[in-house]
Amino acid sequence: MMGAGVGSEAARISADRVGKWFGEVIAVNNCTLSVGTGVVGLLGANGAGKSTLFKMLAGLIEPSHGSVRVFGRKLRQDVGWYRRVGFCPESDALPGWMTGREFLSLMIGLMGFDKSEVKTRTDYWLDRFELTDAAGRRLDGYSKGMRQKIKLAQALAHDPDVIFLDEPLNGMDPVSRKQSIDLVRELGESGRTVLVSSHILPEVESMTHQIILIDRGKVLAEGSVTEIRDKIPEHPTTVALVSADCRGLAGFLVGREHVVGVDLESLPDGDRVIVRTDHALGFYRALPGWILENDLTVDEILTLDDSLEAVFQYLTER
């Protein structure tokens, strides 16, 4: 269940029949995918092969077979292109003897900027992540959330076009999580490619609906949540419609294209129409026309089971 790719425009990250094994353990098995611009979530449970695939895509480890390309190039053979790549690792191995400012300055300087530009960028990103007051402290005195933010800062400070974020919100307080989520979305909207690896579905859902699902070393699906949801025919999408005339709306919808079931549901605050559709995208496209042409009323539309959690559950239980 793999599409042409996720994100928009031409592929910036691509994998062709990639596999990785460690001894007799197959961590990733024959994965093919492509990622364009925007934010894409790489999702999988712990042990699904997500971290191994992520590291191969970022050029950190070599595939056992197949190939990975970023901008059409193999990073491990053309290392100069790493300057266009930012990476925030899940693991935490920061040099504790360095201050936050020293570490961030070093990482920016390694990207070839002169001393003046290094200072400008260091000051900006320390301020962006609210680390200015802690800039002179050693990293071994930083909290987990602060360490996470300095890792994010070094991944972004050289303005990379492709950004790999592996479990980027670990250890952050709620305010810092919100700020970081907003930043990730901002990066995607600016035309960057941001691949976010996580096993926490609500976090990814707050950043993007473009996803790659991996389970037991294989890519199960890629695309938008709604697109993937439409490819699971044994689980029609369930939509709730709130209307002033639920009975009239329900009667109209019975037998319509993409509608496989219609029910009325009574709740303490009023009735609603429950629709099961085998093609949510088609249903959503047709609904406004039906409403306008037939003098129907729909006050609210709620999709009940197209969350990442539901999609992931449906795919992994097959």
Backbone as CSV, one residue per row, in Angstrom:
resi,resn,N_x,N_y,N_z,CA_x,CA_y,CA_z,C_x,C_y,C_z
1,MET,0.840,-1.187,0.000,0.000,0.000,0.000,0.874,1.236,0.000
2,MET,1.635,1.422,-1.071,2.554,2.538,-1.142,2.216,3.395,-2.329
3,GLY,2.140,4.715,-2.110,1.835,5.635,-3.180,3.104,6.125,-3.836
4,ALA,2.938,7.196,-4.637,4.073,7.763,-5.349,4.993,8.513,-4.407
5,GLY,4.471,8.900,-3.275,5.324,9.605,-2.333,4.490,10.506,-1.449
6,VAL,5.127,11.064,-0.417,4.456,11.970,0.495,5.157,13.305,0.445
7,GLY,4.442,14.348,0.912,4.950,15.687,0.723,4.569,16.160,-0.666
8,SER,5.075,17.312,-1.053,4.747,17.864,-2.361,6.009,18.055,-3.188
9,GLU,5.822,18.295,-4.485,6.899,18.521,-5.437,7.757,17.267,-5.580
10,ALA,8.916,17.427,-6.229,9.772,16.285,-6.520,10.383,15.711,-5.242
11,ALA,10.726,14.428,-5.319,11.291,13.760,-4.150,12.643,14.354,-3.786
12,ARG,12.814,14.665,-2.515,14.116,15.075,-1.998,14.806,13.919,-1.278
13,ILE,14.003,13.051,-0.685,14.526,11.857,-0.027,13.883,10.652,-0.705
14,SER,14.683,9.683,-1.093,14.110,8.488,-1.720,14.865,7.253,-1.256
15,ALA,14.118,6.172,-1.143,14.695,4.874,-0.794,14.183,3.856,-1.798
16,ASP,15.085,3.055,-2.343,14.730,2.061,-3.354,15.071,0.670,-2.844
17,ARG,14.019,-0.077,-2.454,14.164,-1.458,-1.979,15.256,-1.592,-0.922
18,VAL,15.169,-0.724,0.059,16.196,-0.666,1.098,15.948,-1.737,2.160
19,GLY,17.014,-2.389,2.567,16.944,-3.355,3.653,18.161,-3.228,4.554
20,LYS,17.986,-3.635,5.794,19.103,-3.618,6.744,18.929,-4.777,7.711
21,TRP,19.994,-5.561,7.835,19.961,-6.616,8.829,21.224,-6.578,9.670
22,PHE,21.067,-7.051,10.898,22.155,-7.129,11.860,22.280,-8.596,12.252
23,GLY,23.273,-9.287,11.682,23.367,-10.728,11.878,22.160,-11.396,11.248
24,GLU,21.401,-12.132,12.035,20.214,-12.808,11.527,18.937,-11.996,11.743
25,VAL,19.078,-10.826,12.329,17.909,-9.982,12.612,17.682,-9.013,11.455
26,ILE,16.493,-9.068,10.858,16.128,-8.152,9.776,15.406,-6.964,10.408
27,ALA,16.069,-5.798,10.385,15.477,-4.610,10.994,14.572,-3.873,10.019
28,VAL,14.983,-3.820,8.740,14.202,-3.172,7.689,14.222,-4.087,6.479
29,ASN,13.055,-4.257,5.841,12.946,-5.245,4.775,12.329,-4.638,3.516
30,ASN,13.159,-4.366,2.508,12.698,-4.046,1.157,11.746,-2.845,1.130
31,CYS,12.186,-1.720,1.687,11.357,-0.523,1.760,11.635,0.400,0.577
32,THR,10.573,0.855,-0.065,10.666,1.831,-1.139,9.740,2.997,-0.806
33,LEU,10.262,4.218,-0.846,9.449,5.388,-0.535,10.113,6.635,-1.092
34,SER,9.356,7.724,-1.115,9.901,9.011,-1.522,9.221,10.115,-0.733
35,VAL,9.967,11.183,-0.460,9.479,12.291,0.356,9.805,13.593,-0.364
36,GLY,8.785,14.444,-0.543,8.987,15.747,-1.156,9.130,16.824,-0.105
37,THR,8.559,18.006,-0.337,8.657,19.091,0.628,7.527,19.005,1.647
38,GLY,7.689,19.743,2.742,6.705,19.736,3.811,7.122,18.818,4.946
39,VAL,6.236,18.675,5.923,6.494,17.846,7.094,5.880,16.473,6.879
40,VAL,6.670,15.432,7.113,6.216,14.052,6.978,6.564,13.309,8.261
41,GLY,5.605,12.595,8.807,5.846,11.810,10.014,6.207,10.382,9.667
42,LEU,7.309,9.893,10.222,7.700,8.487,10.095,7.281,7.798,11.387
43,LEU,6.259,6.939,11.285,5.632,6.377,12.472,5.841,4.873,12.577
44,GLY,6.030,4.427,13.784,6.140,3.001,14.037,6.305,2.763,15.514
45,ALA,5.852,1.614,15.967,6.025,1.261,17.372,7.501,0.980,17.646
46,ASN,7.862,0.958,18.911,9.229,0.597,19.259,9.531,-0.807,18.750
47,GLY,10.672,-0.949,18.048,11.048,-2.239,17.491,10.515,-2.499,16.104
48,ALA,9.818,-1.512,15.519,9.222,-1.702,14.194,10.236,-1.544,13.067
49,GLY,11.431,-1.039,13.382,12.423,-0.768,12.348,12.497,0.694,11.984
50,LYS,11.709,1.511,12.675,11.619,2.939,12.378,12.968,3.644,12.526
51,SER,13.643,3.420,13.641,14.920,4.118,13.883,15.987,3.697,12.877
52,THR,15.999,2.416,12.519,16.978,1.945,11.536,16.726,2.574,10.177
53,LEU,15.467,2.598,9.739,15.134,3.231,8.468,15.472,4.717,8.510
54,PHE,15.162,5.362,9.600,15.437,6.788,9.757,16.930,7.075,9.605
55,LYS,17.753,6.267,10.237,19.202,6.477,10.165,19.732,6.214,8.760
56,MET,19.143,5.264,8.044,19.565,5.033,6.664,19.178,6.214,5.783
57,LEU,17.968,6.735,5.961,17.525,7.874,5.164,18.398,9.097,5.416
58,ALA,18.858,9.251,6.649,19.694,10.403,7.005,21.159,10.197,6.643
59,GLY,21.515,9.016,6.124,22.887,8.765,5.726,23.814,8.394,6.866
60,LEU,23.266,8.017,8.014,24.105,7.680,9.167,24.606,6.241,9.116
61,ILE,23.815,5.342,8.535,24.259,3.960,8.380,23.995,3.515,6.948
62,GLU,24.772,2.552,6.496,24.684,2.060,5.123,23.655,0.934,5.041
63,PRO,22.785,0.956,4.023,21.847,-0.160,3.861,22.580,-1.460,3.555
64,SER,22.003,-2.587,3.973,22.546,-3.887,3.578,22.284,-4.154,2.112
65,HIS,21.169,-3.643,1.604,20.905,-3.687,0.164,19.978,-2.543,-0.196
66,GLY,19.877,-2.224,-1.485,19.092,-1.083,-1.923,19.889,0.200,-1.786
67,SER,19.248,1.317,-2.102,19.948,2.605,-2.059,19.053,3.689,-1.501
68,VAL,19.677,4.675,-0.862,19.010,5.853,-0.325,19.664,7.083,-0.941
69,ARG,18.831,8.032,-1.362,19.370,9.250,-1.960,18.675,10.475,-1.369
70,VAL,19.455,11.526,-1.187,18.948,12.828,-0.774,19.383,13.824,-1.844
71,PHE,18.414,14.517,-2.425,18.682,15.367,-3.595,19.296,14.554,-4.726
72,GLY,18.937,13.287,-4.816,19.457,12.437,-5.876,20.870,11.954,-5.659
73,ARG,21.438,12.212,-4.501,22.827,11.843,-4.225,22.917,10.922,-3.012
74,LYS,23.939,10.110,-2.993,24.215,9.278,-1.834,25.102,10.073,-0.881
75,LEU,24.531,10.464,0.259,25.244,11.336,1.180,26.574,10.744,1.633
76,ARG,26.601,9.450,1.833,27.828,8.837,2.364,28.947,8.818,1.320
77,GLN,28.607,9.080,0.076,29.630,9.168,-0.963,29.884,10.604,-1.409
78,ASP,29.054,11.528,-0.963,29.153,12.925,-1.371,28.885,13.791,-0.141
79,VAL,29.808,13.748,0.802,29.545,14.277,2.145,29.350,15.789,2.167
80,GLY,29.777,16.506,1.137,29.563,17.946,1.108,28.094,18.319,1.146
81,TRP,27.235,17.399,0.686,25.806,17.671,0.672,25.186,17.594,2.065
82,TYR,25.934,17.141,3.060,25.425,17.162,4.429,25.174,18.594,4.897
83,ARG,25.808,19.583,4.247,25.566,20.980,4.629,24.128,21.396,4.383
84,ARG,23.430,20.665,3.527,22.022,20.975,3.251,21.079,20.138,4.115
85,VAL,21.667,19.390,5.052,20.898,18.467,5.882,21.064,18.827,7.356
86,GLY,19.957,18.822,8.098,20.009,18.984,9.547,19.546,17.708,10.218
87,PHE,20.158,17.361,11.340,19.807,16.114,12.012,19.756,16.320,13.514
88,CYS,18.616,15.967,14.098,18.460,15.980,15.555,18.281,14.545,16.016
89,PRO,19.291,13.956,16.657,19.206,12.540,17.038,18.346,12.321,18.270
90,GLU,17.825,11.108,18.371,17.092,10.738,19.585,18.048,10.576,20.755
91,SER,19.189,9.949,20.507,20.157,9.709,21.573,20.774,11.018,22.046
92,ASP,21.186,11.022,23.268,21.726,12.228,23.893,23.167,11.965,24.298
93,ALA,24.098,12.478,23.501,25.517,12.299,23.805,26.232,13.634,23.679
94,LEU,25.647,14.672,24.279,26.219,16.011,24.183,27.507,16.115,24.998
95,PRO,28.451,16.934,24.556,29.699,17.126,25.310,29.438,17.952,26.561
96,GLY,29.301,17.307,27.678,28.880,17.974,28.895,29.808,19.055,29.382
97,TRP,31.074,19.030,28.964,32.042,20.017,29.426,31.919,21.347,28.683
98,MET,31.176,21.372,27.584,31.010,22.596,26.809,29.783,23.358,27.287
99,THR,29.799,24.677,27.140,28.603,25.467,27.415,27.664,25.372,26.218
100,GLY,26.425,25.765,26.433,25.471,25.754,25.336,25.941,26.619,24.180
101,ARG,26.479,27.797,24.488,26.964,28.690,23.429,28.152,28.077,22.693
102,GLU,29.072,27.485,23.422,30.247,26.882,22.778,29.830,25.755,21.836
103,PHE,28.916,24.923,22.300,28.487,23.787,21.473,27.781,24.255,20.206
104,LEU,26.835,25.179,20.354,26.088,25.639,19.188,27.002,26.379,18.214
105,SER,27.927,27.179,18.733,28.890,27.888,17.872,29.760,26.910,17.109
106,LEU,30.190,25.866,17.775,31.019,24.858,17.115,30.265,24.185,15.981
107,MET,29.044,23.781,16.236,28.271,23.068,15.222,27.978,23.958,14.009
108,ILE,27.707,25.239,14.254,27.467,26.163,13.139,28.762,26.427,12.385
109,GLY,29.854,26.582,13.119,31.144,26.826,12.482,31.573,25.680,11.590
110,LEU,31.225,24.459,11.957,31.581,23.295,11.134,30.892,23.330,9.771
111,MET,29.842,24.122,9.647,29.137,24.242,8.376,29.760,25.298,7.464
112,GLY,30.874,25.898,7.893,31.624,26.791,7.004,31.326,28.263,7.140
113,PHE,30.573,28.679,8.132,30.264,30.096,8.296,31.429,30.827,8.959
114,ASP,31.579,32.125,8.642,32.654,32.897,9.275,32.253,33.262,10.700
115,LYS,33.216,33.838,11.425,33.028,34.074,12.862,31.837,34.988,13.152
116,SER,31.664,36.022,12.332,30.562,36.957,12.550,29.215,36.268,12.349
117,GLU,29.111,35.459,11.289,27.853,34.764,11.008,27.561,33.701,12.063
118,VAL,28.621,33.050,12.541,28.439,32.057,13.606,27.821,32.716,14.829
119,LYS,28.326,33.890,15.208,27.786,34.578,16.380,26.335,34.998,16.164
120,THR,26.043,35.529,14.973,24.678,35.966,14.684,23.700,34.803,14.779
121,ARG,24.067,33.696,14.156,23.178,32.544,14.158,23.074,31.925,15.555
122,THR,24.162,31.885,16.294,24.137,31.339,17.649,23.210,32.152,18.533
123,ASP,23.350,33.475,18.478,22.496,34.346,19.293,21.023,34.149,18.934
124,TYR,20.742,34.071,17.627,19.353,33.946,17.192,18.720,32.661,17.709
125,TRP,19.421,31.529,17.556,18.803,30.253,17.920,18.781,30.024,19.428
126,LEU,19.733,30.584,20.148,19.638,30.531,21.606,18.405,31.292,22.074
127,ASP,18.161,32.440,21.455,16.981,33.222,21.818,15.702,32.511,21.373
128,ARG,15.725,31.908,20.178,14.523,31.251,19.641,14.068,30.116,20.553
129,PHE,15.028,29.419,21.158,14.678,28.314,22.048,14.745,28.701,23.529
130,GLU,14.800,30.019,23.794,14.791,30.539,25.167,15.915,29.940,26.010
131,LEU,17.107,29.894,25.408,18.280,29.354,26.091,19.346,30.416,26.339
132,THR,19.054,31.670,26.059,20.059,32.729,26.194,20.590,32.821,27.616
133,ASP,19.710,32.758,28.600,20.145,32.877,30.000,20.998,31.690,30.431
134,ALA,20.831,30.540,29.752,21.600,29.339,30.108,22.788,29.125,29.172
135,ALA,23.052,30.079,28.276,24.078,29.878,27.245,25.470,29.690,27.832
136,GLY,25.733,30.287,28.979,27.061,30.181,29.578,27.221,28.998,30.515
137,ARG,26.174,28.215,30.681,26.251,27.048,31.562,26.699,25.819,30.787
138,ARG,27.356,24.908,31.500,27.794,23.664,30.866,26.591,22.784,30.544
139,LEU,26.733,22.036,29.470,25.614,21.197,29.020,25.269,20.099,30.018
140,ASP,26.235,19.644,30.791,25.915,18.590,31.767,25.052,19.111,32.904
141,GLY,24.819,20.424,32.955,23.898,21.001,33.929,22.540,21.331,33.350
142,TYR,22.333,21.019,32.062,21.055,21.274,31.419,20.048,20.184,31.771
143,SER,18.795,20.558,31.871,17.729,19.571,32.027,17.550,18.812,30.716
144,LYS,16.770,17.733,30.751,16.547,16.953,29.527,15.865,17.788,28.457
145,GLY,14.903,18.606,28.869,14.217,19.455,27.907,15.140,20.483,27.288
146,MET,16.024,21.059,28.078,16.978,22.039,27.563,17.966,21.375,26.610
147,ARG,18.380,20.174,26.932,19.297,19.450,26.050,18.618,19.135,24.720
148,GLN,17.340,18.824,24.800,16.596,18.551,23.573,16.527,19.803,22.703
149,LYS,16.325,20.951,23.330,16.215,22.197,22.569,17.544,22.587,21.932
150,ILE,18.670,22.343,22.616,19.970,22.685,22.014,20.279,21.743,20.855
151,LYS,19.793,20.492,20.943,19.953,19.565,19.814,19.137,20.038,18.610
152,LEU,17.930,20.508,18.869,17.109,21.037,17.787,17.748,22.283,17.174
153,ALA,18.298,23.137,18.030,18.927,24.367,17.540,20.075,24.063,16.596
154,GLN,20.930,23.104,16.953,22.070,22.805,16.085,21.632,22.157,14.772
155,ALA,20.475,21.493,14.779,19.978,20.868,13.550,19.432,21.895,12.573
156,LEU,19.026,23.060,13.077,18.334,24.048,12.251,19.161,25.291,11.953
157,ALA,20.216,25.522,12.716,20.892,26.818,12.694,21.602,27.128,11.385
158,HIS,21.906,26.132,10.555,22.582,26.403,9.276,21.600,26.447,8.100
159,ASP,20.304,26.570,8.400,19.248,26.677,7.386,19.258,25.515,6.404
160,PRO,19.163,24.283,6.878,19.171,23.132,5.962,17.869,23.029,5.170
161,ASP,17.945,22.403,4.003,16.762,22.179,3.180,16.025,20.904,3.587
162,VAL,16.780,19.927,4.086,16.210,18.662,4.532,16.574,18.472,5.999
163,ILE,15.568,18.174,6.819,15.771,18.110,8.269,15.220,16.792,8.794
164,PHE,16.041,16.077,9.520,15.646,14.810,10.151,15.532,15.045,11.654
165,LEU,14.356,14.801,12.205,14.112,14.986,13.636,13.658,13.661,14.232
166,ASP,14.514,13.054,15.042,14.232,11.744,15.620,13.718,11.921,17.040
167,GLU,12.424,11.679,17.243,11.770,11.865,18.547,12.134,13.243,19.119
168,PRO,11.819,14.341,18.425,12.355,15.656,18.777,11.798,16.283,20.044
169,LEU,10.672,15.795,20.551,10.032,16.467,21.687,10.300,15.782,23.024
170,ASN,11.146,14.777,23.036,11.418,14.041,24.271,11.863,14.968,25.394
171,GLY,11.210,14.852,26.543,11.656,15.571,27.729,11.240,17.019,27.809
172,MET,10.545,17.539,26.807,10.147,18.946,26.823,8.896,19.163,27.660
173,ASP,8.817,20.343,28.272,7.604,20.717,28.983,6.536,21.113,27.965
174,PRO,5.272,21.204,28.391,4.184,21.473,27.439,4.364,22.747,26.615
175,VAL,4.864,23.812,27.217,5.052,25.069,26.479,6.112,24.899,25.405
176,SER,7.233,24.260,25.755,8.305,24.036,24.781,7.844,23.104,23.667
177,ARG,7.023,22.107,24.003,6.474,21.213,22.981,5.641,22.004,21.980
178,LYS,4.765,22.856,22.477,3.916,23.665,21.598,4.778,24.554,20.700
179,GLN,5.789,25.196,21.253,6.654,26.072,20.470,7.412,25.281,19.405
180,SER,7.879,24.090,19.758,8.631,23.278,18.810,7.732,22.735,17.705
181,ILE,6.507,22.340,18.051,5.545,21.879,17.048,5.240,23.000,16.063
182,ASP,5.028,24.207,16.586,4.763,25.357,15.709,5.950,25.616,14.793
183,LEU,7.164,25.472,15.310,8.364,25.687,14.501,8.473,24.652,13.395
184,VAL,8.200,23.392,13.716,8.255,22.340,12.695,7.256,22.632,11.584
185,ARG,6.057,23.025,11.949,5.045,23.349,10.938,5.483,24.547,10.104
186,GLU,6.091,25.525,10.738,6.600,26.706,10.034,7.670,26.315,9.018
187,LEU,8.554,25.406,9.398,9.605,24.943,8.487,9.007,24.255,7.274
188,GLY,8.002,23.413,7.508,7.359,22.731,6.399,6.674,23.686,5.449
189,GLU,6.006,24.694,6.000,5.295,25.673,5.182,6.252,26.547,4.391
190,SER,7.514,26.659,4.836,8.499,27.490,4.140,9.176,26.756,2.989
191,GLY,8.790,25.498,2.755,9.353,24.753,1.639,10.471,23.803,2.002
192,ARG,10.738,23.635,3.295,11.736,22.651,3.720,11.124,21.257,3.688
193,THR,11.975,20.268,3.747,11.556,18.878,3.926,11.896,18.489,5.353
194,VAL,10.899,18.143,6.141,11.103,17.781,7.541,10.546,16.381,7.759
195,LEU,11.414,15.451,8.077,10.997,14.081,8.384,11.087,13.894,9.892
196,VAL,9.940,13.649,10.519,9.854,13.543,11.969,9.568,12.093,12.342
197,SER,10.455,11.506,13.108,10.279,10.131,13.553,9.700,10.132,14.964
198,SER,8.629,9.353,15.158,8.012,9.313,16.481,7.135,8.080,16.615
199,HIS,6.949,7.637,17.853,5.976,6.579,18.122,4.776,7.144,18.864
200,ILE,4.762,8.467,19.095,3.669,9.114,19.807,2.751,9.757,18.767
201,LEU,1.641,9.107,18.462,0.798,9.514,17.353,0.236,10.928,17.495
202,PRO,-0.277,11.343,18.660,-0.830,12.704,18.750,0.207,13.784,18.460
203,GLU,1.477,13.550,18.805,2.509,14.540,18.523,2.658,14.750,17.029
204,VAL,2.751,13.658,16.292,2.899,13.778,14.847,1.646,14.369,14.227
205,GLU,0.485,13.976,14.729,-0.778,14.470,14.182,-0.888,15.977,14.341
206,SER,-0.236,16.534,15.365,-0.267,17.983,15.565,0.676,18.703,14.609
207,MET,1.598,17.972,13.981,2.550,18.585,13.047,2.148,18.413,11.590
208,THR,1.552,17.258,11.251,1.281,16.951,9.850,0.294,15.801,9.724
209,HIS,-0.366,15.711,8.565,-1.188,14.546,8.243,-0.537,13.721,7.144
210,GLN,0.683,14.121,6.744,1.433,13.340,5.767,2.316,12.355,6.526
211,ILE,2.125,11.061,6.287,2.798,10.078,7.135,3.348,8.909,6.334
212,ILE,4.330,8.260,6.931,4.838,6.967,6.473,4.704,6.025,7.665
213,LEU,3.983,4.922,7.479,3.783,3.952,8.546,4.688,2.751,8.326
214,ILE,5.441,2.376,9.341,6.333,1.227,9.247,6.014,0.259,10.385
215,ASP,6.003,-1.031,10.048,5.704,-2.057,11.048,6.484,-3.314,10.698
216,ARG,7.183,-3.859,11.659,7.967,-5.083,11.486,8.895,-5.000,10.271
217,GLY,9.542,-3.836,10.162,10.562,-3.666,9.148,10.067,-3.322,7.766
218,LYS,8.740,-3.164,7.586,8.200,-2.881,6.259,7.362,-1.603,6.288
219,VAL,7.418,-0.863,5.179,6.543,0.293,5.025,5.147,-0.215,4.687
220,LEU,4.174,0.100,5.547,2.798,-0.333,5.323,2.059,0.623,4.399
221,ALA,2.318,1.911,4.543,1.582,2.890,3.757,2.279,4.236,3.846
222,GLU,2.031,5.083,2.841,2.525,6.449,2.882,1.529,7.346,2.163
223,GLY,1.419,8.589,2.626,0.485,9.546,2.062,-0.222,10.303,3.171
224,SER,-1.319,10.976,2.851,-2.087,11.653,3.887,-2.905,10.630,4.658
225,VAL,-3.301,10.994,5.877,-4.103,10.086,6.700,-5.389,9.699,5.975
226,THR,-6.039,10.679,5.339,-7.300,10.398,4.660,-7.089,9.484,3.462
227,GLU,-6.016,9.720,2.695,-5.724,8.874,1.537,-5.491,7.428,1.967
228,ILE,-4.702,7.256,3.012,-4.411,5.909,3.509,-5.686,5.268,4.056
229,ARG,-6.472,6.090,4.765,-7.709,5.579,5.348,-8.634,5.030,4.273
230,ASP,-8.654,5.691,3.114,-9.522,5.250,2.024,-9.070,3.928,1.408
231,LYS,-7.847,3.512,1.689,-7.319,2.276,1.109,-7.501,1.074,2.039
232,ILE,-8.326,1.250,3.071,-8.611,0.153,4.002,-10.097,-0.154,3.881
233,PRO,-10.515,-0.858,2.813,-11.942,-1.007,2.515,-12.730,-1.748,3.579
234,GLU,-12.074,-2.633,4.334,-12.821,-3.377,5.347,-13.147,-2.518,6.567
235,HIS,-12.628,-1.295,6.605,-12.946,-0.372,7.694,-13.417,0.954,7.107
236,PRO,-14.692,1.069,6.667,-15.180,2.336,6.113,-14.997,3.479,7.113
237,THR,-14.688,4.656,6.603,-14.538,5.832,7.452,-15.894,6.236,8.021
238,THR,-15.911,6.579,9.288,-17.149,6.974,9.958,-17.175,8.486,10.161
239,VAL,-18.232,9.119,9.650,-18.378,10.572,9.717,-19.681,10.893,10.429
240,ALA,-19.640,11.869,11.339,-20.844,12.334,12.031,-21.219,13.708,11.497
241,LEU,-22.485,13.891,11.145,-22.994,15.161,10.633,-24.046,15.694,11.597
242,VAL,-23.852,16.905,12.084,-24.823,17.552,12.968,-25.716,18.429,12.108
243,SER,-27.026,18.257,12.245,-27.976,18.961,11.388,-29.251,19.290,12.152
244,ALA,-29.923,20.365,11.697,-31.219,20.707,12.285,-32.307,19.754,11.804
245,ASP,-32.055,19.053,10.725,-33.015,18.080,10.175,-32.275,16.770,9.899
246,CYS,-31.966,16.046,10.966,-31.179,14.823,10.823,-31.911,13.769,10.001
247,ARG,-33.229,13.666,10.194,-33.970,12.620,9.478,-34.000,12.914,7.969
248,GLY,-34.200,14.157,7.611,-34.203,14.510,6.199,-32.838,14.307,5.566
249,LEU,-31.773,14.681,6.296,-30.407,14.503,5.794,-30.087,13.030,5.638
250,ALA,-30.447,12.226,6.645,-30.171,10.786,6.586,-30.891,10.145,5.409
251,GLY,-32.144,10.504,5.210,-32.906,9.941,4.102,-32.284,10.281,2.758
252,PHE,-31.769,11.505,2.624,-31.135,11.902,1.366,-29.851,11.119,1.111
253,LEU,-29.065,10.872,2.159,-27.750,10.260,1.983,-27.806,8.762,1.684
254,VAL,-28.871,8.099,2.057,-28.971,6.655,1.813,-28.837,6.369,0.318
255,GLY,-27.877,5.517,-0.023,-27.695,5.100,-1.402,-26.849,6.020,-2.249
256,ARG,-26.378,7.149,-1.663,-25.543,8.058,-2.448,-24.163,7.444,-2.705
257,GLU,-23.494,7.977,-3.738,-22.159,7.489,-4.072,-21.233,7.651,-2.876
258,HIS,-20.405,6.656,-2.630,-19.413,6.614,-1.538,-20.041,6.413,-0.163
259,VAL,-21.382,6.280,-0.080,-22.041,6.071,1.211,-22.430,4.598,1.323
260,VAL,-21.888,3.914,2.324,-22.176,2.489,2.492,-23.075,2.216,3.696
261,GLY,-23.379,3.241,4.468,-24.272,3.057,5.600,-24.640,4.378,6.229
262,VAL,-25.892,4.488,6.709,-26.373,5.703,7.345,-27.182,5.324,8.580
263,ASP,-26.910,5.980,9.704,-27.655,5.731,10.940,-27.942,7.054,11.622
264,LEU,-28.967,7.070,12.467,-29.249,8.208,13.333,-28.760,7.897,14.736
265,GLU,-28.119,8.855,15.373,-27.608,8.665,16.735,-28.166,9.766,17.626
266,SER,-28.730,9.367,18.740,-29.280,10.337,19.688,-28.298,10.547,20.833
267,LEU,-27.959,11.812,21.095,-27.056,12.184,22.167,-27.765,13.165,23.092
268,PRO,-27.277,13.345,24.326,-27.939,14.271,25.259,-28.081,15.686,24.707
269,ASP,-27.132,16.122,23.871,-27.192,17.485,23.348,-27.808,17.548,21.953
270,GLY,-28.416,16.450,21.473,-29.081,16.464,20.177,-28.741,15.264,19.316
271,ASP,-29.421,15.150,18.194,-29.191,14.024,17.277,-28.094,14.358,16.268
272,ARG,-27.560,13.308,15.653,-26.633,13.492,14.544,-26.724,12.290,13.612
273,VAL,-26.267,12.491,12.379,-26.303,11.447,11.366,-24.918,10.803,11.297
274,ILE,-24.879,9.478,11.397,-23.620,8.743,11.296,-23.537,8.118,9.907
275,VAL,-22.507,8.499,9.163,-22.326,8.020,7.792,-21.055,7.187,7.726
276,ARG,-21.153,6.007,7.098,-19.963,5.202,6.819,-19.675,5.313,5.322
277,THR,-18.462,5.741,4.983,-18.105,5.961,3.588,-16.871,5.155,3.219
278,ASP,-16.896,4.577,2.004,-15.747,3.798,1.537,-14.752,4.667,0.781
279,HIS,-15.042,5.969,0.652,-14.107,6.878,-0.014,-14.322,8.268,0.573
280,ALA,-13.623,8.541,1.685,-13.849,9.786,2.418,-13.564,11.016,1.561
281,LEU,-12.498,10.971,0.755,-12.158,12.125,-0.074,-13.291,12.439,-1.050
282,GLY,-13.847,11.404,-1.698,-14.953,11.610,-2.617,-16.195,12.119,-1.903
283,PHE,-16.464,11.584,-0.727,-17.630,12.009,0.050,-17.512,13.480,0.441
284,TYR,-16.326,13.881,0.920,-16.124,15.270,1.330,-16.256,16.221,0.137
285,ARG,-15.796,15.784,-1.032,-15.907,16.620,-2.215,-17.367,16.774,-2.664
286,ALA,-18.151,15.706,-2.554,-19.536,15.733,-3.035,-20.483,16.438,-2.065
287,LEU,-20.183,16.399,-0.768,-21.126,16.869,0.245,-21.552,18.331,0.069
288,PRO,-20.636,19.277,-0.168,-21.094,20.684,-0.311,-22.113,20.858,-1.430
289,GLY,-21.894,20.185,-2.561,-22.848,20.279,-3.664,-24.203,19.709,-3.302
290,TRP,-24.202,18.582,-2.612,-25.469,17.979,-2.182,-26.239,18.941,-1.281
291,ILE,-25.524,19.586,-0.366,-26.164,20.492,0.595,-26.792,21.676,-0.135
292,LEU,-26.017,22.294,-1.051,-26.499,23.491,-1.750,-27.639,23.179,-2.707
293,GLU,-27.533,22.064,-3.410,-28.505,21.753,-4.460,-29.809,21.197,-3.912
294,ASN,-29.803,20.728,-2.674,-30.987,20.069,-2.138,-31.509,20.716,-0.860
295,ASP,-31.003,21.935,-0.585,-31.485,22.717,0.555,-31.382,21.930,1.865
296,LEU,-30.252,21.252,2.029,-30.002,20.498,3.260,-29.269,21.390,4.257
297,THR,-29.277,21.000,5.516,-28.534,21.744,6.535,-27.540,20.817,7.221
298,VAL,-26.293,21.258,7.280,-25.250,20.559,8.030,-24.493,21.612,8.821
299,ASP,-24.582,21.529,10.145,-23.955,22.531,11.007,-22.529,22.163,11.403
300,GLU,-22.219,20.877,11.397,-20.875,20.450,11.830,-20.564,19.082,11.236
301,ILE,-19.294,18.892,10.864,-18.830,17.609,10.343,-17.718,17.099,11.244
302,LEU,-17.861,15.884,11.731,-16.854,15.273,12.601,-16.441,13.930,12.013
303,THR,-15.154,13.769,11.720,-14.669,12.470,11.278,-14.226,11.699,12.509
304,LEU,-14.836,10.551,12.739,-14.685,9.876,14.031,-13.491,8.935,14.106
305,ASP,-13.008,8.436,12.962,-11.962,7.417,13.075,-10.907,7.517,11.973
306,ASP,-10.539,8.748,11.602,-9.442,8.869,10.648,-8.194,9.425,11.327
307,SER,-8.122,9.252,12.652,-6.936,9.679,13.374,-5.779,8.743,13.049
308,LEU,-4.577,9.197,13.342,-3.409,8.343,13.144,-3.527,7.068,13.957
309,GLU,-4.065,7.189,15.151,-4.180,6.009,16.008,-5.062,4.948,15.359
310,ALA,-6.206,5.390,14.795,-7.112,4.440,14.159,-6.483,3.824,12.918
311,VAL,-5.848,4.662,12.087,-5.211,4.152,10.864,-4.125,3.159,11.203
312,PHE,-3.298,3.481,12.163,-2.205,2.598,12.544,-2.744,1.270,13.074
313,GLN,-3.795,1.350,13.886,-4.395,0.129,14.433,-4.963,-0.750,13.319
314,TYR,-5.686,-0.144,12.389,-6.284,-0.923,11.298,-5.212,-1.609,10.459
315,LEU,-4.115,-0.902,10.185,-3.079,-1.464,9.312,-2.278,-2.571,9.991
316,THR,-1.973,-2.386,11.273,-1.121,-3.350,11.953,-1.863,-4.585,12.410
317,GLU,-3.222,-4.539,12.416,-3.976,-5.710,12.856,-4.280,-6.644,11.692
318,ARG,-3.932,-6.247,10.475,-4.283,-7.048,9.295,-3.405,-8.274,9.194
